[in-house]
């Protein structure tokens, strides 16, 4: 018996809807669901990292606020301490400048400037002196030709670029693999995803190099604080807490980038034909 035209149309529409639903669940499965046999490990690590990140940030904010109102024993302000530290390390040509904002302090190697924020510039609190000494530590690293510091400066511009699009390249490759109807297209998607993963690995490498550099800058700053007597023994312990808590944020950034890399690898490998 012939099927009426209306019923044929209904079947076509139903088939299209069914295919659309299948594609939707396939994409949902790809982003939120199964990532291979290590799927559970990834989600457990992601939740743990999120909690750890919140704790680290809360602790840092608390310590910064607590010691921002406590003057150092020597009474010297951050600018004076930086000058003494630079002179002690025979670092010349570095200028001290003011930058707006709170905790936006940084050392700029391009123009050899230590930029101190509103909460640091001219202030004599434990937090201000500790942060200024840390940034001065970076200036000392640059002028002592520290190898890892040089490596980071070479990686930084590349990582800045690849961090913007490497993940999307990897995702596009995974999408091609997921919708591929032939082994050739699946292999193409795999190759594209691999390129994205390799590019994102540069970002992970940047954070991997950055963490020990930040710790080293803090050690240099703490050493100067103790040697020049800027702080008492109790204040030295407080300054160390502030700088180590700030350094922990770089540890979180490294862990986060490594976890993202792990996710991209799981997404790619779980969809290879």
Buried (B, 14 or more C-beta within 10 A) or exposed (E): EEEEEEEEEEEEEEEEEEEEEEEEEBBEEBEEEEBBEBBEEBEEBBEEBEEBBEEBBEBBEEBBEBBBEBBBBBEBBBBBBBBBBBEBBEBEEBEBEEBEEEBEBEBBBEEBBBBBBBBBBEBBBBBBBBBBBBBBBBBBBBBEEBEEBEBBBEBBEBBEEBBEEBBEBBBBBBBBBBBBEEEEBBBBBBEBBBBBBEBBBBBBBBBBBBBBBBBBBBBBBBBBBBEBEBBEEEBBEBBBBBBBBBBBBBBBBBBBBBBBBBBBBBBBBBBEE
